[in-house]
Amino acid sequence: MNTISALTRRNIKLFFKDKGMFFSSMITPIILLVLYSTFLSKVYKDIFISIIPQSLNVSDKIINALANGQLVSSLLAVCCITVAFCSNLIMVQDKHLGTRRDFTVSPVKSSTLSLSYYLATAANTLTVCLSAFAVCLIYTAATGWVMGFTDVLLMLADIFLLVMFGTALSSIINSFLSTQGQMSAVGTIVSAGYGFICGAYMPISQFGEGLRNLLSLLPGTYGTALIRNHAMSGALNELSKLGLPAEFTTQIRDSIDCNLYFFNDRVSIPAMYTVLAGSCAVLISVYILMNFIRQKKSAA
């Protein structure tokens, strides 16, 4: 345990000391927040205004809360994964510089080293994502706050699960990388593509049926839906209190992926948690198995 603790602290310190790596991790949520609030906020508001019947007297605060909920959920859903990949580059960097080889020559077990990378990546990613979440809450409070305390706690749980998922996924993929070029290529692909396939940049309800069914097989889609449900729950409840018919509420939930459908069957919130938590468990098991096999081969 002392070895794991020491190696984990070492990896965390390396992450925060590497200004380039830390800055690239922090810049992602900052850029997304600026881009969303500057260019997409008005688009989101106009969409909600067009959906809600004009006869319903909806305040600007609720409209802002709806737009903010979609903005915040999209930002956090992407950051929990992309930051994990960036933070986990310490593992690749150690391979590239030969540091991991030095560790494995010493009495440190390969499994211990791999576990320290996982724990450090999870800690670093949680730090960055919780900082981004705090900024999002401040932004939401300044423009239109209707979230309840329970919603905030549930969003924290969603962030934790997504970080564990992102850390496990990045640990598996990054374990096959060993050069700076591979690091850059994977980072670019994840940063550019993940937001689309998880429904953060564009709701999957806007895609064709075949693509919707395909994306409904991916665990990240359910992570985005969970955060979106809890980020927008307060605003949607306010609309219901104002007398918005249930069919309009369902239409809004469908259009922004609060309601997800697995081959035309709506997925419940508990089922979304089950899928995301189960995916984390499977990925962590795969990562453990990979390291067990690698250690057996090195010992042979």
C-alpha positions in Angstrom: 0.0 0.0 0.0 2.9 2.4 0.7 4.3 1.8 -2.7 0.9 2.4 -4.4 0.4 5.5 -2.4 3.9 6.9 -3.2 3.5 6.1 -6.9 0.1 7.6 -7.1 1.3 10.8 -5.4 4.2 10.9 -7.8 1.9 10.7 -10.8 -0.4 13.3 -9.5 2.5 15.7 -8.9 3.8 15.1 -12.4 0.4 16.0 -13.9 0.1 19.3 -12.1 3.8 20.1 -12.6 3.6 19.6 -16.3 2.1 22.9 -17.3 1.4 21.8 -20.9 -0.5 18.8 -19.8 -2.4 20.5 -17.0 -3.2 23.5 -19.2 -4.5 21.3 -22.0 -6.8 19.6 -19.5 -8.2 22.8 -18.0 -8.5 24.6 -21.4 -11.1 22.0 -22.7 -13.9 22.9 -20.2 -13.0 26.6 -20.4 -13.1 26.7 -24.2 -16.4 24.7 -24.3 -18.0 27.0 -21.8 -17.0 30.1 -23.7 -18.1 28.6 -27.0 -21.4 27.3 -25.7 -22.3 30.5 -23.9 -21.2 32.7 -26.7 -22.5 30.9 -29.8 -25.0 28.2 -28.7 -26.8 29.7 -25.8 -29.1 31.9 -27.9 -29.7 28.9 -30.3 -30.8 26.7 -27.3 -33.1 29.5 -26.0 -34.7 30.0 -29.4 -35.4 26.2 -29.7 -37.1 26.0 -26.3 -39.1 29.2 -27.0 -40.3 27.6 -30.3 -41.3 24.4 -28.6 -43.1 25.9 -25.6 -46.7 27.1 -26.4 -46.9 30.9 -26.6 -50.0 30.9 -24.4 -47.8 29.7 -21.5 -46.3 32.6 -19.6 -42.7 31.3 -19.2 -40.2 33.6 -17.6 -36.7 34.3 -19.0 -35.3 32.6 -15.9 -36.8 29.3 -16.8 -35.7 29.6 -20.5 -32.2 30.4 -19.4 -32.2 27.5 -17.0 -33.3 25.1 -19.8 -30.5 26.4 -22.1 -28.0 26.3 -19.2 -28.9 22.7 -18.3 -28.2 21.6 -21.9 -25.0 23.6 -22.0 -23.6 22.4 -18.6 -24.5 18.7 -19.2 -22.9 18.7 -22.6 -19.7 20.3 -21.3 -19.3 18.0 -18.3 -20.2 14.8 -20.3 -17.3 15.6 -22.7 -14.8 16.8 -20.1 -15.1 13.7 -17.9 -13.7 11.6 -20.8 -11.3 13.9 -22.6 -9.6 15.1 -19.4 -9.2 11.4 -18.4 -7.3 10.7 -21.6 -5.1 13.8 -21.2 -4.4 13.0 -17.5 -3.6 9.4 -18.3 -0.8 10.4 -20.7 1.6 10.2 -17.7 1.5 6.4 -18.3 2.4 6.9 -22.0 5.0 9.5 -21.1 6.7 7.1 -18.7 6.9 4.5 -21.5 8.3 7.0 -24.0 11.0 8.2 -21.6 11.9 4.8 -20.4 10.8 5.5 -16.8 8.4 2.6 -16.7 11.2 0.2 -17.7 13.2 1.5 -14.7 10.3 0.9 -12.4 9.8 -2.7 -13.7 13.5 -3.5 -13.2 13.0 -2.5 -9.5 10.9 -4.6 -7.1 7.8 -2.7 -8.1 5.2 -5.0 -9.6 3.7 -4.2 -12.9 0.2 -4.4 -11.4 1.1 -2.0 -8.6 2.4 0.5 -11.2 -0.7 0.1 -13.3 -3.0 0.7 -10.3 -1.1 3.8 -9.4 -1.7 5.2 -12.9 -5.4 4.5 -12.6 -5.8 6.1 -9.2 -3.8 9.1 -10.2 -5.7 9.6 -13.4 -9.0 9.3 -11.5 -7.9 11.8 -8.9 -6.6 14.3 -11.5 -9.7 14.0 -13.7 -12.0 14.4 -10.7 -10.1 17.5 -9.6 -10.4 19.2 -13.1 -14.0 18.1 -13.6 -15.2 19.2 -10.2 -13.5 22.6 -10.8 -15.4 22.8 -14.1 -18.6 21.8 -12.3 -18.1 24.6 -9.8 -17.6 27.2 -12.6 -20.7 25.8 -14.3 -22.8 26.3 -11.1 -21.6 29.8 -10.8 -22.5 30.5 -14.4 -25.9 28.9 -13.9 -26.5 30.9 -10.7 -25.7 34.1 -12.5 -28.0 33.5 -15.5 -30.9 31.4 -14.2 -30.9 28.9 -11.3 -33.8 26.5 -10.7 -31.8 23.4 -9.7 -32.5 21.7 -6.4 -29.9 20.5 -4.0 -30.8 16.9 -4.8 -30.1 17.6 -8.5 -26.6 18.9 -7.7 -25.8 15.8 -5.6 -27.0 13.5 -8.4 -24.9 15.5 -10.9 -21.9 14.9 -8.6 -22.7 11.2 -8.7 -23.0 11.3 -12.5 -19.6 13.0 -12.8 -17.9 10.5 -10.5 -19.3 7.5 -12.6 -18.3 9.2 -15.9 -14.8 9.9 -14.6 -14.4 6.2 -13.5 -15.6 5.2 -17.0 -13.3 7.6 -18.7 -10.3 6.6 -16.6 -10.9 2.9 -17.2 -11.4 3.4 -21.0 -8.3 5.7 -21.3 -6.2 3.2 -19.2 -7.0 0.4 -21.6 -6.4 2.4 -24.8 -3.3 4.2 -23.5 -1.7 1.0 -22.4 -1.1 0.2 -26.1 0.6 3.6 -26.8 4.3 4.3 -26.4 5.2 7.4 -28.5 4.4 11.1 -28.6 2.8 10.7 -32.1 0.4 8.1 -30.9 -0.5 10.2 -27.8 -1.3 13.2 -30.0 -3.3 11.1 -32.5 -5.5 9.5 -29.8 -6.0 12.8 -28.0 -7.1 14.5 -31.2 -9.5 11.7 -32.1 -11.1 11.6 -28.6 -11.4 15.3 -28.3 -13.0 15.7 -31.8 -15.2 12.7 -31.9 -16.4 11.8 -28.4 -18.8 14.8 -28.1 -20.7 13.6 -31.1 -21.0 9.9 -30.4 -22.2 10.6 -26.8 -24.9 13.1 -27.8 -23.2 16.1 -26.1 -22.6 18.3 -29.2 -25.8 17.2 -30.9 -28.7 15.2 -29.4 -28.8 11.7 -30.9 -32.6 12.2 -31.3 -31.6 14.4 -34.3 -29.8 11.5 -36.1 -31.3 8.8 -38.3 -32.8 5.7 -36.8 -29.9 3.4 -37.6 -27.3 5.8 -36.1 -29.5 6.3 -33.0 -29.8 2.6 -32.4 -26.0 2.2 -32.9 -25.2 5.0 -30.4 -27.7 3.6 -27.9 -25.2 0.7 -27.5 -22.5 3.0 -26.2 -22.3 3.6 -22.4 -21.2 7.3 -22.8 -24.6 8.1 -24.3 -26.2 7.1 -21.0 -23.8 9.2 -19.0 -24.7 12.3 -21.0 -28.4 11.6 -20.6 -28.0 11.2 -16.8 -26.3 14.5 -16.4 -28.8 16.2 -18.7 -31.7 14.8 -16.8 -30.4 16.2 -13.5 -29.2 19.5 -14.9 -32.6 20.2 -16.5 -34.9 18.6 -14.0 -35.7 21.8 -12.1 -36.5 23.8 -15.2 -38.7 21.0 -16.6 -40.5 20.7 -13.3 -41.2 24.4 -13.3 -42.7 24.1 -16.8 -45.0 21.4 -15.5 -46.1 23.6 -12.6 -47.0 26.3 -15.1 -49.4 23.9 -16.8 -47.3 22.7 -19.8 -49.1 19.6 -21.1 -47.4 16.3 -20.6 -47.0 15.7 -24.4 -45.0 18.9 -24.7 -42.8 17.9 -21.8 -42.2 14.5 -23.4 -41.4 16.2 -26.7 -38.8 18.4 -25.0 -37.3 15.5 -23.1 -37.1 13.4 -26.3 -35.5 16.3 -28.4 -32.7 16.8 -25.9 -32.0 13.2 -25.0 -33.4 13.3 -21.5 -35.4 10.4 -22.7 -33.3 7.8 -24.4 -34.6 4.9 -26.4 -33.0 1.6 -26.9 -34.4 0.3 -30.2 -37.7 2.2 -29.5 -37.9 1.2 -25.8 -37.4 4.1 -23.4 -34.6 3.6 -21.0 -35.3 4.4 -17.3 -32.9 6.4 -15.1 -32.1 3.3 -12.9 -31.3 1.4 -16.2 -29.0 4.2 -17.3 -27.1 4.0 -14.0 -26.9 0.2 -14.3 -25.4 0.5 -17.9 -22.8 3.1 -16.9 -21.8 1.4 -13.6 -21.7 -2.0 -15.3 -19.5 -0.6 -18.1 -17.1 0.8 -15.5 -16.9 -2.6 -13.8 -16.3 -4.4 -17.1 -13.6 -2.0 -18.3 -11.8 -2.1 -15.0 -11.9 -5.9 -15.1 -10.5 -5.8 -18.6 -7.7 -3.5 -17.4 -6.9 -5.8 -14.5 -6.9 -8.8 -16.7 -4.6 -7.1 -19.3 -2.1 -6.3 -16.6 -2.3 -9.8 -15.1 -1.5 -11.3 -18.5 1.3 -8.8 -19.2 2.9 -9.6 -15.8 2.6 -13.3 -16.4 4.4 -12.9 -19.8 7.2 -10.8 -18.3 7.7 -13.4 -15.5 7.9 -16.2 -18.0 
